[in-house]
Amino acid sequence: MIRIQKYAEIEPDFFDGRDFGGSIDIVKDVLSDVKKRGDEALAEYGAKFDVSAPSSLEIPQEELKAAAEKMQRENPDLYKSLQYSHDLALRFAKKQRESFDDFEVELEPGVFTGQKNIPVDRAGVYVPAGRFPLVSTVVMTITPAVAAGVKEVILCTPPRVHPSDLAAAQKAGTGVPGKPFVGGKPYADENIMAAAYICGVTKAFACGGSQAIGAMAFGTKSVPRTDVIVGPGNKFVAEAKKLVYGTVGIDMIAGPTEVFIIADKAAHPAWVAADLLAQAEHDVVAQPVLATDSEELAKAVASEIEKQLETLETKATAEQSIKNCGRIIICENLEQAAEAANRKAPEHLELAMDEGPARDKIASLVHNYGSLFIGHGSAEVFGDYAAGLNHTLPTSGSARFTGGLSVRVFLKTVTTLRAIPGSKGAVASAEASGFLGDAEGLAGHARAARIRLGKN
């Protein structure tokens, strides 16, 4: 089922970025409409695209708290797992924050330069709630913002019918795709609301799709304007984020998920197959890839994939992903596999190898990836859910130039200058600035420098 090929047989476009979005005119119209008409436009698009179009958008904190308490009562394992995931993510994010130092240094006598890392005032996070409501994404988007020191964290997520409105919705035959229940109370997926409460969200809104991105970018009467928008979504959400960039900051444009596993003969075929299928079940265009120098392992993994698919509840999606986009690459050696990984720049990169010099060498050779998972025990799914790492990562080759979502996205690194008049350094800077201003024909620049030397 999964394609097996030699490294020399790889077609060149395998290493190209994969774009499944493109310019979507409807998104431009939605953003323009939200900017002009605000809440009125949000209500209309909610009634058009969602299962519920509530009379107001903000979900009361009491509802978030009630959802968390219900989860703790009815699903304690999930509640504890969310708390554990949040705790690790917060500790990791705080450590990241500590790594961004503020400093001032005297470069020349009397010339002090420095930097400060200042959090944005308000961050917007988007959490999809389609076929699989991504409760873990709540942890991954809100937590680094809180660790960065952001004052307000705003959540937008698609609306659901409020429990108190369910009877009315059922009686009217609404509350389903294509037939939204209009005018009820604001509500969302209960697991998402519970996670938002656990992670400390400031405000939550029952608003989804590209219109939610527009609301957070431009602001409406209900939804406050944010400085940064983060989080995944479908192609319409991705396009909206791309279009509002510049008005607000964004984390990245996310494409279909991908995993690239480098494995030698010591790898467990069942484990490798499970990790490939874990990515494949996301989407029919998710891309699971294995690169190995062992034909025996390649065949064993291929066989194991077919075996595990038979009992996988998400078989329909995973099977299409494996057939359409998956592959196993037979390399001459693992150095060649590392070269392939660097050219591919995958979202997730696994080294399914025993501890030792060989694995250390490959780890030192790879440098283009969103996150690196080292060793048989470091399942990629741990990074998705509960190991402290952030799972919002670059896809489609963008790991060549950027990393994943972190506290950095919520920080502005700004610079400072403090020059002492008449000091040796200040005089030298003034003289050099004067000559550079002359060279560029900017007389005002030159004058502003020389006036500090007592010259006109």
SULMOUR-V125201 format. One record per backbone hydrogen bond with DSSP energy under -0.5 kcal/mol. CO is the residue of the C=O (numbers start at 1). NH is the residue of the N-H. If there is no record, write none. Layout:
# SULMOUR-V125201
co:CO nh:NH
co:CO nh:NH
This chain:
# SULMOUR-V125201
co:3 nh:328
co:5 nh:330
co:6 nh:9
co:7 nh:10
co:11 nh:14
co:12 nh:15
co:13 nh:16
co:17 nh:19
co:18 nh:20
co:23 nh:25
co:24 nh:27
co:24 nh:28
co:25 nh:29
co:26 nh:30
co:27 nh:31
co:28 nh:32
co:29 nh:33
co:30 nh:34
co:31 nh:35
co:32 nh:36
co:33 nh:37
co:34 nh:38
co:37 nh:40
co:38 nh:41
co:38 nh:42
co:39 nh:43
co:40 nh:44
co:41 nh:45
co:42 nh:46
co:43 nh:47
co:44 nh:48
co:45 nh:49
co:46 nh:50
co:51 nh:181
co:53 nh:183
co:57 nh:206
co:58 nh:60
co:59 nh:204
co:60 nh:63
co:60 nh:64
co:61 nh:65
co:62 nh:66
co:63 nh:67
co:64 nh:68
co:65 nh:69
co:66 nh:70
co:67 nh:71
co:68 nh:72
co:69 nh:73
co:70 nh:74
co:71 nh:75
co:75 nh:79
co:76 nh:80
co:77 nh:81
co:78 nh:82
co:79 nh:83
co:80 nh:84
co:81 nh:85
co:82 nh:86
co:83 nh:87
co:84 nh:88
co:85 nh:89
co:86 nh:90
co:87 nh:91
co:88 nh:92
co:89 nh:93
co:90 nh:94
co:91 nh:95
co:92 nh:96
co:93 nh:97
co:94 nh:98
co:95 nh:99
co:96 nh:99
co:96 nh:100
co:97 nh:100
co:99 nh:101
co:103 nh:115
co:105 nh:107
co:105 nh:113
co:108 nh:111
co:109 nh:425
co:109 nh:426
co:110 nh:112
co:110 nh:420
co:111 nh:107
co:111 nh:108
co:111 nh:113
co:112 nh:418
co:113 nh:105
co:114 nh:416
co:115 nh:103
co:116 nh:118
co:116 nh:414
co:118 nh:412
co:120 nh:151
co:121 nh:152
co:122 nh:227
co:122 nh:228
co:123 nh:154
co:124 nh:230
co:125 nh:156
co:127 nh:158
co:128 nh:134
co:133 nh:135
co:134 nh:137
co:134 nh:138
co:135 nh:138
co:135 nh:139
co:136 nh:140
co:137 nh:141
co:138 nh:142
co:139 nh:143
co:141 nh:145
co:142 nh:146
co:143 nh:147
co:144 nh:148
co:145 nh:149
co:145 nh:150
co:146 nh:149
co:152 nh:123
co:152 nh:154
co:153 nh:202
co:153 nh:203
co:154 nh:125
co:155 nh:205
co:156 nh:127
co:157 nh:207
co:158 nh:189
co:162 nh:165
co:162 nh:166
co:163 nh:166
co:165 nh:169
co:166 nh:170
co:167 nh:171
co:168 nh:172
co:169 nh:173
co:169 nh:174
co:170 nh:173
co:176 nh:179
co:179 nh:175
co:179 nh:176
co:180 nh:182
co:181 nh:53
co:184 nh:55
co:184 nh:56
co:187 nh:160
co:189 nh:193
co:190 nh:194
co:191 nh:195
co:192 nh:196
co:193 nh:197
co:194 nh:198
co:195 nh:199
co:196 nh:200
co:196 nh:201
co:197 nh:200
co:203 nh:155
co:204 nh:59
co:205 nh:157
co:205 nh:207
co:208 nh:212
co:209 nh:212
co:209 nh:213
co:210 nh:214
co:211 nh:215
co:212 nh:216
co:213 nh:217
co:214 nh:218
co:214 nh:219
co:215 nh:219
co:216 nh:226
co:222 nh:224
co:223 nh:220
co:227 nh:249
co:228 nh:124
co:229 nh:251
co:230 nh:126
co:234 nh:238
co:235 nh:239
co:236 nh:240
co:237 nh:241
co:238 nh:242
co:239 nh:243
co:240 nh:244
co:241 nh:245
co:244 nh:247
co:244 nh:248
co:248 nh:246
co:249 nh:229
co:252 nh:254
co:257 nh:287
co:258 nh:348
co:259 nh:289
co:260 nh:262
co:260 nh:350
co:261 nh:263
co:261 nh:291
co:262 nh:352
co:263 nh:293
co:264 nh:267
co:267 nh:269
co:268 nh:272
co:269 nh:273
co:270 nh:274
co:271 nh:275
co:272 nh:276
co:273 nh:277
co:274 nh:278
co:275 nh:279
co:276 nh:280
co:277 nh:281
co:279 nh:282
co:279 nh:283
co:280 nh:283
co:283 nh:286
co:286 nh:288
co:287 nh:259
co:287 nh:289
co:288 nh:327
co:289 nh:261
co:290 nh:329
co:291 nh:263
co:292 nh:331
co:293 nh:295
co:294 nh:298
co:295 nh:299
co:296 nh:300
co:297 nh:301
co:298 nh:302
co:299 nh:303
co:300 nh:304
co:301 nh:305
co:302 nh:306
co:303 nh:307
co:304 nh:308
co:305 nh:309
co:306 nh:310
co:307 nh:310
co:308 nh:311
co:309 nh:312
co:311 nh:313
co:312 nh:315
co:314 nh:318
co:315 nh:319
co:316 nh:320
co:317 nh:321
co:318 nh:322
co:319 nh:323
co:320 nh:324
co:321 nh:325
co:321 nh:326
co:322 nh:326
co:326 nh:3
co:327 nh:290
co:328 nh:5
co:328 nh:330
co:329 nh:292
co:329 nh:331
co:330 nh:7
co:333 nh:337
co:334 nh:338
co:335 nh:339
co:336 nh:340
co:337 nh:341
co:338 nh:342
co:339 nh:343
co:340 nh:344
co:341 nh:345
co:345 nh:397
co:345 nh:399
co:346 nh:370
co:347 nh:370
co:347 nh:371
co:348 nh:260
co:349 nh:373
co:350 nh:262
co:350 nh:352
co:351 nh:353
co:351 nh:375
co:352 nh:264
co:353 nh:376
co:356 nh:360
co:357 nh:361
co:358 nh:362
co:359 nh:363
co:360 nh:364
co:361 nh:365
co:362 nh:366
co:367 nh:369
co:368 nh:346
co:371 nh:349
co:372 nh:374
co:373 nh:351
co:373 nh:375
co:375 nh:378
co:377 nh:379
co:379 nh:382
co:379 nh:383
co:380 nh:383
co:380 nh:384
co:381 nh:385
co:382 nh:386
co:391 nh:393
co:392 nh:405
co:395 nh:398
co:397 nh:400
co:398 nh:401
co:398 nh:402
co:399 nh:369
co:406 nh:409
co:407 nh:410
co:408 nh:411
co:410 nh:120
co:411 nh:413
co:412 nh:118
co:412 nh:414
co:414 nh:116
co:416 nh:114
co:418 nh:112
co:419 nh:421
co:420 nh:423
co:423 nh:427
co:424 nh:428
co:425 nh:429
co:426 nh:430
co:427 nh:431
co:428 nh:432
co:429 nh:433
co:430 nh:434
co:431 nh:435
co:432 nh:436
co:433 nh:437
co:434 nh:438
co:435 nh:439
co:436 nh:440
co:437 nh:442
co:438 nh:441
co:441 nh:443
co:442 nh:446
co:443 nh:447
co:444 nh:448
co:445 nh:449
co:446 nh:450
co:447 nh:451
co:449 nh:452
co:450 nh:453
co:450 nh:455
co:451 nh:454
